């Protein structure tokens, strides 16, 4: 079993186009959806917002949408991530370095 699955984490790359959704669903009963990124800049500097849903009637349909996105995605395995090219790693680090300026 891939090590990424041993801890219960699965990452997927959406195939169709850019998907900028920021949402989490937990057991179809709790969900978070909004514009916030999970970083200090978003929480402290930007005017962003998230909504927490605490009931199945609201969180369930969001989980259905997420499942649809996952069906149109390819799973990213930890081994594949570790084997990405040096150019990809360099580009990611450069983007991380200049992100506070954006």
HELIX and SHEET records of a PDB file:
HELIX    1   1 UNK A    3  UNK A    6  1                                   4    
HELIX    2   2 UNK A   40  UNK A   40  1                                   1    
HELIX    3   3 UNK A   41  UNK A   45  3                                   5    
HELIX    4   4 UNK A   56  UNK A   71  1                                  16    
HELIX    5   5 UNK A   78  UNK A   82  1                                   5    
HELIX    6   6 UNK A   86  UNK A   98  1                                  13    
HELIX    7   7 UNK A   99  UNK A  101  5                                   3    
SHEET    1   A 2 UNK A  11  UNK A  14  0                                        
SHEET    2   A 2 UNK A  73  UNK A  76 -1                                        
SHEET    1   B 3 UNK A  23  UNK A  26  0                                        
SHEET    2   B 3 UNK A  30  UNK A  34 -1                                        
SHEET    3   B 3 UNK A  50  UNK A  53 -1                                        
END                                                                             
